[in-house]
Amino acid sequence: MINNLPQLLDVDIQLSCKPDDVFSFANNVKLHCFEDKDSEIIRLEFIFLNAGSVNQDKFFTSAASANLITEGCGELSAIEVADKLDFYAAYVERVSERDSTSLVFYFLKKYQQNLLPLIEKIIKQANYNEKEFEIYISKQKQNFEINAQKTSMIAYKEFYRTIFSENHPLSKFGEKEDFDKLSPSDVKSFYEDFYTSSQSEIILSGNYDKAFVRELERFFGTETWGGEKENFELKDYSIDTNCLNKGLEKTINKKGAAQASVRVGCVSLEHNHKDFLPFSVVVCLLGGYFGSRLMMNIREDKGYTYGISANLSSYRYASVFSIASDVKADKAQATIDEIEKEITILQNDLVSLSELSQVKNYLIGECIRNLDGAFDKSDKYSFLMKLNHKYDYYKNFIDTVKSISPNEIRDLSQKYLDLNLISKIKVGDTEILI
């Protein structure tokens, strides 16, 4: 049988995700460069390392600061900024997360000199005027109302409120009325505190040249920019036993819901823990890809759902293991029963070499695909920076995937998938919900 095993992908490349160059500007802003001479496009990312929602004083401030940053800057109105971006075929991506916020600009190399003055205004001189703010808040309230009705969103929020204590930053979510408590001055103040040279790093990828690097330094690296709070302290949400809830079960009634949502999991390992990488292989085997055990059981065999996934979500000071699915209205408890069954099997039975090889090949292939090209590398490098990972994260991950054994899979499942500590959330119409 061993001779018929799928051949493990032979990966002999340095997946270090290390930049080609790192420049430290005069104001201590660092520029990390990934070169691609064949590309006609430049990707320019500004990471504001602490501009995430955990450091906001009012709900939705962090997201508003990112989403409104192009709605007027300096002497330019929102329409004028949009027209300039459109004229030069530039695209702005905003990534607002728990810990950080990124602004990513994509543009053609031939327009780089035209766009840098505009990008400087956007980064340094955002206006956050009242008219654009009110339009944004009105749209966000409408979107919030729609999403708040979804069983999946209710389950997501209730899950985080369940596994963390009420005082923990990751258990806090805004409500509709919190939009009315937010003002342009709140957003402007957050922007001035966190969109600063002292809290930013820049990642450049694509077909850049030395002249463009010099221009970047002229615009963003010569003097300090942005404000800074007095007696500034970042919110630390390192995990301790006082901020965790374990093994709780909740059923939330959503009358008239056509489906049910389940969310199962617990607070897990910090990303720098020695078992984090091997445990992520366990999570993938359980529910991290289309051929996973949960998909084969609950989707393919039972037909309870269109899809189910297991994830290990990383934050700067914590990670969360979770299993999520939208299921038939009367199959919520049956789905949780099957999840527990699959976890128990992992804890007691050794995974076959054939199945483990399949998972290994999937993970290695995904890792190679996600680091294929300068843009992909810079995107993954951004992820590493935000969580304080090292350059060799992906190389270590590949080494872990290659070496992990069936015995390790079983031992890790026993150690980190304790059913007595895993919380379970069901959301649906309780007249149907079983």
Buried (B, 14 or more C-beta within 10 A) or exposed (E): EEEEEEEEBEBEEEBBBBBEEEBEBEBEBBBBBBBBEEBEBBBBBBBBBBBBBBBBEBBBBBBBBBBBBBBBBBEBBBEBBBEBBEEBEBEBEBBBBBBBBBBBBBBBBEBBEBBBEBBBBBBBBBBBBEEBBEEBBEEBBEEBEEEEEBBBBBBBBBBBBBBBEEEBBBBBBBEEEBBEEBBBEBBBBBBBBBBBBBBBBBBBBBBBEEEBBEBBBEBBBEEBBBBEEEEEEBEEBEBEEEBBBBBBEBBBEBEEBEBBBBBBBBBBBBBEEEBBBBBBBBBBBBBBBEEBBBBBBBBEEBEBBEBBBBBBEBBBBBBBBBBBBBBBBBBBBBBBEBBBEBBEBBBEEEBEBEBBBBBBBBBBEEBBEBBEBBBBBBBBBBBBBBBEBEBBBBBBBBBBBBEBEBEBBBBBBEEBBBBEBBBBBBBBBBEBBE
